Amino acid sequence: GVRWVGDLGEEDLDPHLLMWDVKRTLPLDRWPRGRTVVAFTYTDVEPSARRWWVVVTGSDVDVCDVDPGYDVAASLTTTLRTMTEIWRGDRAWTDAVRSSLLAIDAPRDVARAVPDWVGVSTLGAVPRPA
């Protein structure tokens, strides 16, 4: 279906579905071996669904919509649309950061690693309609 889906409308954006898919397909082999937490804030989402935490410990992944209480390695702030575009492979991480559409608050080495840790959906390489 991804091959024929064009632009997403506002009704297509859902932080729960996005974060579920992120959890399902994270490239865990790229993450540090200890517990690592990345926090996501979607500035354009209602407060009850605005904040998310991805907790990776070895081969275990948890996605929380309530602060799990662990130290955060990196905090990402963006819109749901921008993160969805990144996840779908429609926008590059570097483009989003360079365009100030995505902010990564973390030590320099961690900020550089986050795009590799999170990556893009496994369907990101599927060609889309022009």
All heavy atoms as an XYZ file, in Angstrom:
1022
protein
N       0.799     -1.189      0.000
C       0.000      0.000      0.000
C       0.855      1.272      0.000
O       0.440      2.290     -0.531
N       2.041      1.213      0.624
C       2.893      2.391      0.713
C       3.238      2.914     -0.680
O       3.329      4.113     -0.896
C       4.192      2.066      1.495
C       5.214      3.168      1.366
C       3.871      1.804      2.944
N       3.392      2.015     -1.623
C       3.770      2.399     -2.976
C       2.763      3.361     -3.604
O       3.120      4.218     -4.386
C       3.890      1.147     -3.841
C       4.360      1.394     -5.236
C       4.466      0.109     -6.055
N       5.006     -1.017     -5.329
C       6.304     -1.327     -5.275
N       7.175     -0.580     -5.895
N       6.712     -2.359     -4.595
N       1.480      3.257     -3.248
C       0.442      4.070     -3.879
C      -0.074      5.195     -3.006
O      -0.873      6.006     -3.447
C      -0.710      3.179     -4.326
C      -0.249      2.199     -5.358
C      -0.041      2.442     -6.676
C       0.114      0.843     -5.137
N       0.422      1.312     -7.304
C       0.528      0.308     -6.373
C       0.132      0.017     -4.020
C       0.951     -1.006     -6.526
C       0.548     -1.285     -4.169
C       0.964     -1.778     -5.413
N       0.365      5.256     -1.772
C      -0.082      6.320     -0.881
C       0.734      7.571     -1.177
O       1.956      7.548     -1.131
C       0.092      5.918      0.604
C      -0.215      7.085      1.508
C      -0.789      4.732      0.931
N       0.056      8.633     -1.469
C       0.741      9.899     -1.714
C       0.932     10.653     -0.411
O       1.273     10.061      0.619
N       0.680     11.944     -0.442
C       0.809     12.765      0.758
C      -0.215     12.353      1.799
O      -1.336     11.963      1.462
C       0.607     14.242      0.408
C       1.732     14.783     -0.458
O       2.849     14.242     -0.389
O       1.478     15.750     -1.203
N       0.172     12.476      3.039
C      -0.731     12.169      4.134
C      -1.511     13.409      4.526
O      -0.948     14.492      4.644
C       0.056     11.665      5.347
C       0.806     10.354      5.170
C       1.596     10.042      6.434
C      -0.146      9.214      4.851
N      -2.806     13.236      4.776
C      -3.627     14.320      5.297
C      -3.519     14.373      6.806
O      -2.991     13.441      7.437
N      -4.005     15.422      7.404
C      -3.963     15.550      8.870
C      -4.640     14.367      9.555
O      -4.199     13.910     10.606
C      -4.610     16.867      9.310
C      -3.826     18.106      8.920
C      -2.412     18.128      9.479
O      -2.225     17.808     10.672
O      -1.490     18.450      8.721
N      -5.718     13.853      8.951
C      -6.454     12.731      9.536
C      -5.643     11.433      9.517
O      -5.983     10.473     10.211
C      -7.803     12.533      8.828
C      -7.699     12.061      7.391
C      -7.395     13.152      6.365
O      -7.278     14.342      6.721
O      -7.250     12.805      5.182
N      -4.575     11.393      8.728
C      -3.727     10.201      8.631
C      -2.624     10.176      9.687
O      -1.957      9.153      9.840
C      -3.074     10.137      7.251
C      -4.095     10.028      6.134
O      -5.056      9.255      6.282
O      -3.934     10.734      5.122
N      -2.420     11.278     10.373
C      -1.327     11.374     11.347
C      -1.819     10.929     12.720
O      -2.792     11.454     13.238
C      -0.808     12.809     11.411
C      -0.288     13.370     10.087
C       0.089     14.834     10.257
C       0.887     12.554      9.571
N      -1.125      9.965     13.296
C      -1.518      9.421     14.597
C      -0.249      9.072     15.370
O       0.501      8.181     14.950
C      -2.378      8.181     14.395
C      -2.899      7.601     15.692
O      -2.179      7.619     16.709
O      -4.041      7.108     15.684
N      -0.004      9.752     16.498
C       1.233      9.460     17.237
C       1.278      8.037     17.784
O       2.360      7.447     17.863
C       1.239     10.496     18.360
C      -0.197     10.891     18.524
C      -0.811     10.770     17.154
N       0.138      7.472     18.134
C       0.119      6.100     18.649
C       0.572      5.108     17.576
O       1.394      4.231     17.847
C      -1.288      5.734     19.143
C      -1.769      6.589     20.251
N      -2.447      7.765     20.017
C      -1.659      6.471     21.584
C      -2.747      8.333     21.181
N      -2.266      7.568     22.142
N       0.045      5.256     16.366
C       0.441      4.355     15.279
C       1.900      4.553     14.892
O       2.623      3.579     14.639
C      -0.455      4.569     14.058
C      -1.906      4.123     14.216
C      -2.710      4.472     12.975
C      -1.986      2.636     14.510
N       2.345      5.807     14.841
C       3.740      6.079     14.511
C       4.666      5.426     15.527
O       5.595      4.700     15.161
C       4.003      7.584     14.447
C       5.469      7.982     14.268
C       6.021      7.476     12.934
C       5.623      9.485     14.401
N       4.415      5.657     16.799
C       5.318      5.133     17.820
C       5.250      3.606     17.910
O       6.248      2.952     18.178
C       5.027      5.786     19.168
C       5.271      7.299     19.171
S       6.888      7.831     18.511
C       7.988      7.193     19.768
N       4.093      3.018     17.639
C       3.983      1.563     17.599
C       4.852      1.012     16.481
O       5.565      0.022     16.657
C       2.525      1.144     17.413
C       2.373     -0.326     17.219
C       2.353     -1.293     18.184
C       2.244     -1.011     15.970
N       2.218     -2.536     17.606
C       2.149     -2.388     16.251
C       2.203     -0.582     14.646
C       2.016     -3.338     15.246
C       2.067     -1.538     13.641
C       1.970     -2.897     13.956
N       4.817      1.664     15.321
C       5.629      1.198     14.202
C       7.116      1.401     14.485
O       7.937      0.542     14.138
C       5.225      1.907     12.907
C       5.745      1.181     11.675
O       5.670     -0.068     11.646
O       6.225      1.852     10.754
N       7.466      2.513     15.117
C       8.862      2.744     15.511
C       9.315      1.607     16.426
O      10.367      0.996     16.212
C       9.025      4.119     16.199
C      10.376      4.237     16.888
C       8.832      5.250     15.185
N       8.509      1.289     17.422
C       8.861      0.214     18.359
C       9.054     -1.107     17.628
O       9.980     -1.853     17.898
C       7.765      0.049     19.409
C       8.003     -1.126     20.322
C       6.869     -1.375     21.274
C       7.221     -2.597     22.103
N       6.180     -3.024     22.972
N       8.185     -1.373     16.702
C       8.156     -2.648     16.000
C       9.373     -2.864     15.108
O       9.804     -4.002     14.907
C       6.872     -2.672     15.161
C       6.463     -3.957     14.573
C       5.112     -3.812     13.871
N       5.123     -2.875     12.759
C       5.568     -3.165     11.544
N       6.052     -4.347     11.279
N       5.533     -2.254     10.591
N       9.965     -1.790     14.596
C      11.006     -1.966     13.580
C      12.310     -1.215     13.864
O      13.105     -1.021     12.943
C      10.459     -1.543     12.198
O      10.075     -0.179     12.247
C       9.277     -2.387     11.775
N      12.531     -0.800     15.102
C      13.799     -0.134     15.416
C      14.984     -1.037     15.089
O      14.945     -2.230     15.362
C      13.873      0.213     16.902
C      13.250      1.498     17.377
C      13.427      1.630     18.889
C      13.804      2.704     16.687
N      16.053     -0.473     14.532
C      17.264     -1.259     14.266
C      18.080     -1.413     15.563
O      19.026     -0.667     15.820
C      18.002     -0.410     13.220
C      17.558      0.999     13.499
C      16.144      0.899     14.010
N      17.698     -2.358     16.398
C      18.274     -2.495     17.744
C      19.779     -2.732     17.746
O      20.450     -2.384     18.716
C      17.566     -3.619     18.497
C      16.081     -3.382     18.733
C      15.464     -4.564     19.460
C      15.862     -2.101     19.517
N      20.313     -3.299     16.694
C      21.748     -3.561     16.646
C      22.562     -2.263     16.607
O      23.761     -2.268     16.859
C      22.098     -4.433     15.444
C      21.663     -3.822     14.121
O      20.581     -3.205     14.054
O      22.419     -3.971     13.135
N      21.917     -1.127     16.324
C      22.612      0.165     16.260
C      22.618      0.900     17.606
O      23.304      1.907     17.750
C      21.944      1.060     15.218
C      21.963      0.474     13.830
C      21.254      1.385     12.874
N      21.062      0.740     11.582
C      20.288      1.222     10.632
N      19.639      2.358     10.820
N      20.158      0.584      9.498
N      21.832      0.424     18.554
C      21.686      1.111     19.839
C      22.770      0.687     20.816
O      23.278     -0.431     20.734
C      20.314      0.800     20.439
C      19.196      1.509     19.759
C      18.740      1.292     18.493
C      18.402      2.561     20.296
N      17.709      2.142     18.214
C      17.475      2.925     19.292
C      18.373      3.226     21.505
C      16.529      3.931     19.479
C      17.437      4.223     21.710
C      16.533      4.571     20.708
N      23.110      1.568     21.773
C      24.051      1.165     22.829
C      23.504     -0.044     23.584
O      22.292     -0.262     23.634
C      24.110      2.397     23.740
C      23.651      3.539     22.886
C      22.660      2.952     21.923
N      24.377     -0.817     24.175
C      23.965     -2.047     24.867
C      23.235     -1.779     26.180
O      22.407     -2.565     26.581
C      25.164     -2.952     25.128
C      25.784     -3.517     23.868
C      24.833     -4.363     23.024
N      24.073     -3.539     22.102
C      22.903     -3.839     21.575
N      22.312     -4.953     21.870
N      22.281     -3.039     20.753
N      23.557     -0.712     26.883
C      22.864     -0.416     28.131
C      21.508      0.207     27.856
O      21.133      0.433     26.707
N      20.762      0.478     28.917
C      19.470      1.133     28.746
C      19.665      2.520     28.153
O      20.463      3.309     28.655
C      18.741      1.257     30.067
C      17.375      1.941     29.866
C      16.669      2.269     31.164
N      16.449      1.096     31.965
C      16.758      1.000     33.258
N      17.307      2.026     33.895
N      16.513     -0.099     33.935
N      18.963      2.803     27.075
C      19.043      4.091     26.396
C      17.627      4.593     26.154
O      16.787      3.857     25.647
C      19.789      3.968     25.053
O      21.062      3.346     25.293
C      20.000      5.330     24.420
N      17.398      5.851     26.513
C      16.062      6.438     26.379
C      16.134      7.647     25.457
O      16.990      8.523     25.625
C      15.506      6.866     27.752
C      14.120      7.485     27.615
C      15.476      5.686     28.719
N      15.219      7.683     24.502
C      15.059      8.844     23.631
C      13.629      9.338     23.825
O      12.672      8.567     23.699
C      15.326      8.492     22.153
C      15.032      9.687     21.253
C      16.772      8.033     21.974
N      13.511     10.627     24.151
C      12.199     11.236     24.365
C      11.781     11.994     23.110
O      12.603     12.652     22.469
C      12.253     12.189     25.555
N      10.516     11.877     22.761
C       9.939     12.560     21.610
C       8.856     13.513     22.109
O       8.008     13.108     22.904
C       9.271     11.565     20.656
C      10.206     10.624     19.965
C      10.785      9.564     20.646
C      10.497     10.789     18.627
C      11.640      8.687     20.006
C      11.349      9.917     17.971
C      11.930      8.865     18.664
N       8.872     14.748     21.633
C       7.797     15.701     21.910
C       7.262     16.182     20.577
O       8.014     16.714     19.748
C       8.299     16.900     22.736
O       8.826     16.416     23.970
C       7.165     17.880     23.012
N       5.956     15.977     20.378
C       5.289     16.417     19.156
C       4.533     17.698     19.476
O       3.503     17.669     20.142
C       4.355     15.328     18.625
C       5.104     14.076     18.266
C       4.840     12.867     18.880
C       6.115     14.111     17.313
C       5.550     11.731     18.552
C       6.832     12.980     16.987
C       6.541     11.785     17.607
O       7.253     10.661     17.291
N       5.043     18.800     18.998
C       4.545     20.120     19.383
C       3.136     20.412     18.884
O       2.470     21.291     19.419
C       5.488     21.220     18.863
O       5.613     21.088     17.425
C       6.866     21.098     19.511
N       2.686     19.683     17.876
C       1.379     19.946     17.279
C       0.305     18.940     17.694
O      -0.751     18.868     17.090
C       1.494     19.972     15.759
C       2.041     18.670     15.187
O       2.693     17.905     15.932
O       1.827     18.417     13.987
N       0.589     18.164     18.735
C      -0.342     17.130     19.190
C      -0.934     17.545     20.527
O      -0.267     18.206     21.329
C       0.407     15.776     19.309
C      -0.458     14.703     19.921
C       0.911     15.337     17.943
N      -2.177     17.132     20.756
C      -2.828     17.468     22.031
C      -1.955     16.990     23.196
O      -1.237     15.987     23.076
C      -4.212     16.841     22.101
C      -4.182     15.332     22.079
C      -5.561     14.714     21.981
O      -6.386     15.207     21.195
O      -5.786     13.727     22.698
N      -1.993     17.703     24.312
C      -1.092     17.397     25.435
C      -1.104     15.939     25.898
O      -0.057     15.407     26.256
C      -1.582     18.328     26.542
C      -2.157     19.495     25.798
C      -2.797     18.898     24.560
N      -2.229     15.266     25.862
C      -2.289     13.889     26.358
C      -1.508     12.902     25.487
O      -1.189     11.797     25.929
C      -3.740     13.429     26.476
O      -4.346     13.390     25.194
N      -1.186     13.261     24.247
C      -0.447     12.366     23.346
C       0.814     13.022     22.799
O       1.389     12.558     21.830
C      -1.360     11.944     22.194
N       1.262     14.081     23.443
C       2.389     14.876     22.936
C       3.750     14.263     23.239
O       4.673     14.370     22.449
C       2.305     16.271     23.560
C       3.390     17.212     23.098
C       3.131     18.611     23.566
N       1.964     19.076     22.812
C       1.186     20.075     23.179
N       1.428     20.736     24.284
N       0.156     20.422     22.449
N       3.902     13.632     24.398
C       5.218     13.144     24.856
C       5.294     11.628     24.784
O       4.382     10.934     25.208
C       5.473     13.598     26.293
C       5.403     15.078     26.545
C       6.694     15.794     26.338
N       7.820     14.985     26.734
C       8.832     15.377     27.462
N       8.879     16.609     27.899
N       9.828     14.582     27.757
N       6.440     11.137     24.264
C       6.688      9.700     24.131
C       8.135      9.406     24.497
O       9.009     10.244     24.285
C       6.434      9.259     22.685
C       5.001      9.405     22.300
C       4.395     10.548     21.831
C       3.994      8.418     22.375
N       3.071     10.305     21.619
C       2.792      9.011     21.932
C       3.980      7.079     22.762
C       1.597      8.308     21.870
C       2.788      6.379     22.696
C       1.613      6.998     22.257
N       8.374      8.217     25.009
C       9.716      7.778     25.353
C       9.951      6.404     24.754
O       9.120      5.501     24.893
C       9.896      7.688     26.870
C       9.859      9.002     27.552
C      10.931      9.758     27.948
C       8.698      9.755     27.946
N      10.507     10.914     28.550
C       9.137     10.940     28.564
C       7.320      9.543     27.833
C       8.266     11.904     29.060
C       6.451     10.496     28.326
C       6.927     11.664     28.930
N      11.078      6.255     24.071
C      11.507      4.954     23.568
C      12.624      4.497     24.492
O      13.626      5.198     24.668
C      11.999      5.047     22.109
C      12.604      3.727     21.663
C      10.861      5.467     21.191
N      12.427      3.328     25.093
C      13.400      2.765     26.024
C      13.940      1.482     25.402
O      13.191      0.547     25.151
C      12.751      2.455     27.393
C      13.791      1.896     28.361
C      12.052      3.687     27.962
N      15.244      1.473     25.137
C      15.882      0.297     24.544
C      16.911     -0.228     25.534
O      17.783      0.519     25.987
C      16.551      0.639     23.195
C      17.326     -0.561     22.659
C      15.509      1.104     22.184
N      16.776     -1.506     25.857
C      17.739     -2.192     26.718
C      18.088     -3.498     26.026
O      17.277     -4.428     26.022
C      17.155     -2.467     28.120
O      16.634     -1.252     28.661
C      18.221     -3.019     29.050
N      19.262     -3.530     25.410
C      19.655     -4.728     24.663
C      18.693     -4.981     23.520
O      18.532     -4.155     22.635
N      17.993     -6.119     23.573
C      17.045     -6.456     22.509
C      15.601     -6.158     22.908
O      14.679     -6.516     22.189
C      17.181     -7.933     22.132
O      16.871     -8.743     23.248
N      15.415     -5.491     24.035
C      14.066     -5.135     24.496
C      13.762     -3.681     24.174
O      14.603     -2.801     24.389
C      13.930     -5.340     26.008
C      14.003     -6.799     26.411
O      13.573     -7.655     25.613
O      14.496     -7.082     27.511
N      12.555     -3.445     23.664
C      12.106     -2.095     23.332
C      10.785     -1.854     24.030
O       9.897     -2.701     24.018
C      11.873     -1.923     21.813
C      11.422     -0.504     21.509
C      13.085     -2.288     21.031
N      10.664     -0.689     24.611
C       9.387     -0.275     25.176
C       9.126      1.143     24.710
O      10.055      1.953     24.607
C       9.429     -0.334     26.700
C       8.050     -0.318     27.328
O       7.051     -0.464     26.589
O       7.962     -0.156     28.551
N       7.886      1.432     24.385
C       7.474      2.778     24.033
C       6.456      3.200     25.069
O       5.472      2.494     25.312
C       6.872      2.845     22.608
C       6.278      4.210     22.342
C       7.938      2.533     21.576
N       6.714      4.333     25.697
C       5.873      4.799     26.798
C       5.266      6.157     26.464
O       5.929      7.009     25.884
C       6.703      4.959     28.073
S       7.708      3.517     28.490
N       4.018      6.335     26.867
C       3.399      7.650     26.732
C       3.305      8.334     28.095
O       2.676      9.373     28.244
C       2.040      7.577     26.039
C       1.041      6.708     26.769
O       1.390      6.103     27.813
O      -0.108      6.627     26.296
N       3.960      7.727     29.080
C       4.130      8.295     30.420
C       5.613      8.172     30.741
O       6.233      7.138     30.456
C       3.280      7.531     31.469
C       3.562      8.017     32.857
C       1.798      7.628     31.138
N       6.188      9.202     31.312
C       7.622      9.209     31.621
C       8.003      7.958     32.410
O       7.485      7.730     33.506
C       7.961     10.474     32.421
C       9.440     10.668     32.642
O      10.234      9.727     32.444
O       9.808     11.792     33.029
N       8.904      7.133     31.877
C       9.286      5.903     32.570
C      10.221      6.157     33.756
O      10.512      5.243     34.527
C       9.971      5.081     31.480
C      10.530      6.106     30.549
C       9.552      7.241     30.565
N      10.729      7.376     33.878
C      11.558      7.715     35.021
C      13.034      7.435     34.862
O      13.788      7.518     35.826
N      13.485      7.111     33.673
C      14.902      6.849     33.418
C      15.576      8.100     32.864
O      14.920      8.975     32.300
C      15.077      5.708     32.411
C      14.434      4.415     32.822
C      13.495      3.805     32.001
C      14.754      3.798     34.027
C      12.898      2.606     32.356
C      14.165      2.605     34.404
C      13.232      2.015     33.560
O      12.642      0.832     33.922
N      16.896      8.161     32.993
C      17.650      9.257     32.381
C      17.444      9.223     30.874
O      17.432      8.154     30.264
C      19.143      9.125     32.692
C      19.458      9.405     34.154
O      18.655     10.070     34.827
O      20.531      8.946     34.606
N      17.298     10.391     30.291
C      17.067     10.516     28.846
C      18.389     10.859     28.165
O      19.053     11.816     28.538
C      15.997     11.597     28.568
C      15.865     11.874     27.092
C      14.657     11.180     29.172
N      18.747     10.059     27.163
C      19.982     10.296     26.414
C      19.809     11.434     25.421
O      20.738     12.201     25.177
C      20.413      9.030     25.680
N      18.602     11.529     24.821
C      18.326     12.558     23.813
C      16.850     12.898     23.839
O      16.007     12.026     24.040
C      18.720     12.078     22.426
N      16.559     14.175     23.608
C      15.173     14.644     23.502
C      14.978     15.225     22.116
O      15.733     16.107     21.693
C      14.884     15.716     24.549
O      14.971     15.178     25.847
N      13.967     14.722     21.419
C      13.635     15.204     20.084
C      12.371     16.040     20.172
O      11.403     15.623     20.811
C      13.397     14.038     19.129
C      14.616     13.319     18.570
C      15.442     12.698     19.667
C      14.193     12.283     17.574
N      12.383     17.202     19.542
C      11.213     18.065     19.497
C      10.920     18.368     18.040
O      11.799     18.852     17.302
C      11.450     19.365     20.280
O      11.826     19.033     21.619
C      10.197     20.231     20.303
N       9.696     18.083     17.626
C       9.300     18.253     16.232
C       7.788     18.187     16.141
O       7.107     18.025     17.159
C       9.962     17.172     15.342
O       9.721     17.480     13.980
C       9.463     15.785     15.658
N       7.271     18.275     14.942
C       5.842     18.051     14.741
C       5.625     16.589     14.397
O       6.549     15.890     13.943
C       5.290     18.916     13.589
O       5.923     18.519     12.375
C       5.496     20.409     13.862
N       4.413     16.143     14.586
C       4.068     14.768     14.235
C       4.248     14.562     12.729
O       4.745     13.528     12.298
C       2.629     14.466     14.658
C       2.113     13.073     14.318
C       2.984     11.986     14.926
C       0.664     12.940     14.772
N       3.876     15.535     11.936
C       4.028     15.416     10.481
C       5.504     15.243     10.112
O       5.854     14.367      9.319
C       3.453     16.621      9.752
C       3.731     16.530      8.232
C       2.954     17.515      7.417
N       1.532     17.330      7.453
C       0.860     16.387      6.776
N       1.505     15.523      6.033
N      -0.447     16.315      6.865
N       6.392     16.052     10.683
C       7.813     15.943     10.339
C       8.354     14.574     10.715
O       9.044     13.933      9.914
C       8.624     17.060     11.016
O       8.174     18.322     10.523
C      10.104     16.908     10.752
N       8.037     14.085     11.915
C       8.547     12.775     12.325
C       7.960     11.671     11.459
O       8.659     10.714     11.102
C       8.257     12.516     13.801
C       9.022     11.330     14.361
S      10.802     11.596     14.296
C      11.363      9.968     13.840
N       6.710     11.806     11.076
C       6.090     10.827     10.193
C       6.766     10.840      8.827
O       7.044      9.784      8.247
C       4.579     11.095     10.054
O       3.977     11.025     11.357
C       3.915     10.087      9.139
N       7.074     12.024      8.318
C       7.777     12.124      7.032
C       9.161     11.497      7.116
O       9.595     10.796      6.194
C       7.890     13.586      6.602
C       6.574     14.186      6.164
C       6.651     15.682      5.913
O       7.690     16.317      6.244
O       5.665     16.234      5.392
N       9.861     11.731      8.218
C      11.180     11.115      8.408
C      11.021      9.594      8.450
O      11.737      8.863      7.776
C      11.853     11.631      9.694
C      12.226     13.102      9.544
C      13.070     10.777     10.045
C      12.637     13.758     10.852
N      10.087      9.128      9.250
C       9.887      7.694      9.431
C       9.508      7.010      8.116
O       9.960      5.920      7.811
C       8.832      7.437     10.502
C       8.723      5.995     10.834
C       7.648      5.183     10.613
C       9.714      5.162     11.438
N       7.918      3.907     11.030
C       9.184      3.874     11.547
C      11.012      5.390     11.890
C       9.900      2.803     12.086
C      11.724      4.337     12.438
C      11.167      3.061     12.530
N       8.692      7.672      7.311
C       8.278      7.113      6.016
C       9.384      7.182      4.972
O       9.266      6.587      3.908
C       7.064      7.874      5.478
C       5.764      7.524      6.135
C       4.605      8.378      5.651
N       4.692      8.840      4.285
C       3.840      8.533      3.302
N       2.828      7.734      3.559
N       3.990      9.026      2.098
N      10.445      7.930      5.240
C      11.515      8.088      4.263
C      11.251      9.218      3.285
O      11.954      9.358      2.286
N      10.254     10.053      3.569
C       9.923     11.180      2.700
C      10.807     12.400      2.966
O      10.864     13.307      2.140
C       8.456     11.598      2.897
C       7.491     10.496      2.516
O       7.845      9.655      1.675
O       6.366     10.473      3.061
N      11.438     12.456      4.123
C      12.301     13.578      4.500
C      13.518     12.999      5.217
O      13.389     12.125      6.062
C      11.564     14.543      5.424
C      12.407     15.716      5.881
C      11.655     16.621      6.852
N      10.453     17.185      6.303
C      10.392     18.289      5.543
N      11.498     18.929      5.234
N       9.243     18.744      5.096
N      14.686     13.498      4.896
C      15.917     13.029      5.540
C      16.066     13.651      6.927
O      15.655     14.796      7.153
C      17.121     13.393      4.680
N      16.653     12.901      7.838
C      16.943     13.422      9.173
C      17.749     14.713      9.065
O      17.434     15.693      9.731
C      17.742     12.395      9.976
C      16.930     11.294     10.570
C      16.604     10.105      9.993
C      16.350     11.278     11.880
N      15.865      9.349     10.865
C      15.703     10.038     12.025
C      16.342     12.176     12.935
C      15.042      9.675     13.190
C      15.679     11.825     14.103
C      15.035     10.594     14.230
N      18.786     14.700      8.243
C      19.659     15.880      8.129
C      18.887     17.085      7.613
O      19.105     18.203      8.078
C      20.856     15.598      7.202
O      20.372     15.101      5.952
C      21.814     14.597      7.818
N      17.981     16.879      6.672
C      17.152     17.967      6.155
C      16.259     18.538      7.259
O      16.135     19.756      7.390
C      16.292     17.472      4.994
C      15.273     18.501      4.544
O      15.699     19.618      4.168
O      14.061     18.195      4.586
N      15.660     17.676      8.050
C      14.775     18.138      9.121
C      15.539     18.947     10.170
O      15.067     19.989     10.629
C      14.071     16.952      9.778
N      16.727     18.498     10.520
C      17.538     19.222     11.506
C      18.028     20.540     10.914
O      17.911     21.598     11.538
C      18.722     18.353     11.990
C      19.682     19.171     12.838
C      18.213     17.140     12.770
N      18.565     20.482      9.716
C      19.089     21.681      9.051
C      18.002     22.739      8.853
O      18.268     23.929      8.943
C      19.693     21.304      7.705
C      20.676     22.310      7.178
C      21.368     21.849      5.900
N      22.106     20.606      6.098
C      21.915     19.490      5.387
N      21.037     19.452      4.432
N      22.637     18.426      5.625
N      16.778     22.299      8.585
C      15.659     23.218      8.355
C      14.977     23.652      9.648
O      13.941     24.311      9.608
C      14.619     22.546      7.455
O      15.182     22.159      6.244
N      15.524     23.251     10.777
C      14.958     23.548     12.105
C      13.551     23.001     12.277
O      12.747     23.533     13.043
C      14.980     25.053     12.384
O      16.307     25.527     12.378
N      13.253     21.911     11.578
C      11.966     21.234     11.752
C      12.050     20.189     12.857
O      11.024     19.715     13.343
C      11.544     20.564     10.445
C      11.254     21.510      9.288
C      11.033     20.723      8.003
C      10.053     22.383      9.605
N      13.272     19.825     13.231
C      13.518     18.839     14.268
C      14.703     19.308     15.091
O      15.750     19.646     14.525
C      13.837     17.468     13.640
C      14.371     16.380     14.579
C      13.264     15.884     15.499
C      14.945     15.227     13.788
N      14.527     19.337     16.402
C      15.622     19.672     17.311
C      15.984     18.433     18.116
O      15.095     17.746     18.623
C      15.210     20.808     18.245
N      17.272     18.157     18.206
C      17.768     17.050     19.019
C      18.601     17.647     20.138
O      19.655     18.230     19.897
C      18.617     16.064     18.193
C      17.817     15.510     17.016
C      19.129     14.929     19.090
C      18.621     14.627     16.069
N      18.102     17.512     21.359
C      18.796     18.018     22.533
C      19.537     16.850     23.173
O      18.909     15.965     23.772
C      17.795     18.645     23.508
C      18.472     19.233     24.731
O      19.692     19.522     24.668
O      17.796     19.395     25.760
N      20.854     16.861     22.989
C      21.686     15.767     23.495
C      23.137     16.181     23.349
O      23.447     17.099     22.588
C      21.424     14.494     22.689
N      24.042     15.496     24.061
C      25.456     15.728     23.802
C      25.741     15.480     22.313
O      25.050     14.683     21.659
C      26.158     14.683     24.673
C      25.171     14.382     25.758
C      23.820     14.514     25.113
N      26.737     16.160     21.794
C      27.018     16.149     20.349
C      27.108     14.729     19.766
O      26.520     14.446     18.728
C      28.303     16.917     20.082
C      28.696     16.915     18.635
C      29.961     17.671     18.411
N      29.592     18.872     17.671
C      30.282     19.963     17.639
N      31.387     20.056     18.338
N      29.892     20.982     16.920
N      27.829     13.820     20.424
C      27.987     12.465     19.880
C      26.663     11.709     19.861
O      26.372     10.974     18.922
C      29.062     11.680     20.635
C      28.755     11.509     22.109
O      28.131     12.413     22.718
O      29.140     10.467     22.680
N      25.851     11.917     20.871
C      24.538     11.263     20.923
C      23.618     11.864     19.861
O      22.920     11.145     19.152
C      23.922     11.372     22.336
C      22.490     10.854     22.348
C      24.779     10.628     23.350
N      23.620     13.185     19.731
C      22.773     13.844     18.728
C      23.111     13.337     17.326
O      22.213     13.143     16.495
C      22.935     15.360     18.810
N      24.381     13.105     17.067
C      24.772     12.570     15.761
C      24.336     11.119     15.581
O      24.086     10.680     14.469
C      26.280     12.678     15.574
C      26.678     14.038     15.069
C      28.132     14.073     14.725
N      28.744     14.792     15.843
C      29.984     14.692     16.240
N      30.809     13.906     15.618
N      30.426     15.383     17.253
N      24.256     10.369     16.687
C      23.904      8.946     16.611
C      22.393      8.698     16.526
O      21.973      7.683     15.967
C      24.466      8.212     17.821
N      21.586      9.597     17.048
C      20.135      9.375     17.116
C      19.516      9.023     15.759
O      18.734      8.068     15.677
C      19.415     10.569     17.781
C      17.913     10.524     17.543
C      19.704     10.582     19.275
N      19.812      9.737     14.675
C      19.212      9.347     13.394
C      19.535      7.905     12.994
O      18.694      7.215     12.414
C      19.804     10.349     12.400
C      20.090     11.550     13.235
C      20.570     10.996     14.553
N      20.726      7.442     13.322
C      21.095      6.064     13.026
C      20.367      5.102     13.961
O      19.943      4.022     13.549
C      22.611      5.894     13.139
C      23.087      4.578     12.564
O      22.653      4.217     11.451
O      23.896      3.899     13.233
N      20.229      5.475     15.235
C      19.526      4.629     16.199
C      18.073      4.427     15.779
O      17.574      3.320     15.779
C      19.527      5.247     17.583
C      20.839      5.316     18.281
C      22.029      4.760     17.894
C      21.095      6.007     19.506
N      23.006      5.071     18.808
C      22.466      5.824     19.808
C      20.311      6.755     20.373
C      23.054      6.367     20.947
C      20.895      7.295     21.506
C      22.256      7.101     21.785
N      17.405      5.518     15.451
C      15.978      5.443     15.134
C      15.773      4.985     13.688
O      14.920      4.153     13.401
C      15.274      6.789     15.398
C      13.802      6.723     15.012
C      15.431      7.197     16.870
N      16.555      5.532     12.783
C      16.463      5.144     11.386
C      15.173      5.589     10.728
O      14.584      6.613     11.087
N      14.732      4.808      9.765
C      13.461      5.032      9.066
C      12.748      3.689      8.987
O      13.344      2.639      9.173
C      13.654      5.612      7.641
C      14.307      6.980      7.693
C      14.437      4.685      6.765
N      11.485      3.749      8.660
C      10.680      2.543      8.524
C      11.311      1.593      7.508
O      11.941      2.025      6.548
C       9.273      2.931      8.064
O       8.561      1.794      7.637
N      11.085      0.316      7.706
C      11.569     -0.656      6.739
C      10.915     -0.442      5.375
O      11.440     -0.882      4.357
C      11.285     -2.102      7.219
O       9.893     -2.214      7.535
C      12.106     -2.428      8.453
N       9.793      0.260      5.347
C       9.120      0.561      4.089
C       9.592      1.885      3.495
O       9.114      2.305      2.443
C       7.617      0.604      4.301
C       7.002     -0.715      4.790
C       5.514     -0.520      5.085
C       7.224     -1.822      3.791
N      10.531      2.554      4.151
C      11.015      3.853      3.692
C      11.651      3.825      2.317
O      11.684      4.834      1.631
N      12.165      2.679      1.905
C      12.826      2.587      0.602
C      11.863      2.292     -0.544
O      12.262      2.302     -1.705
C      13.902      1.493      0.653
N      10.598      2.029     -0.230
C       9.619      1.715     -1.277
C       9.331      2.970     -2.084
O       9.023      4.030     -1.517
C       8.309      1.173     -0.661
C       7.247      0.997     -1.728
C       8.573     -0.142      0.074
N       9.434      2.919     -3.410
C       9.161      4.098     -4.235
C       7.726      4.589     -4.055
O       6.810      3.794     -3.891
C       9.378      3.609     -5.675
C      10.125      2.339     -5.555
C       9.814      1.755     -4.209
N       7.554      5.908     -4.062
C       6.236      6.542     -3.912
C       5.825      7.157     -5.244
O       6.667      7.435     -6.092
C       6.274      7.663     -2.884
C       6.773      7.318     -1.510
C       5.846      6.349     -0.796
N       6.043      6.219      0.633
C       7.169      5.994      1.258
N       8.291      5.956      0.612
N       7.207      5.829      2.559
N       4.521      7.441     -5.397
C       4.091      8.128     -6.621
C       4.700      9.521     -6.671
O       4.949     10.137     -5.638
C       2.574      8.188     -6.477
C       2.269      7.933     -5.053
C       3.430      7.171     -4.480
N       4.928     10.016     -7.861
C       5.533     11.349     -8.038
C       4.585     12.433     -7.586
O       3.410     12.319     -7.610
C       5.915     11.558     -9.485
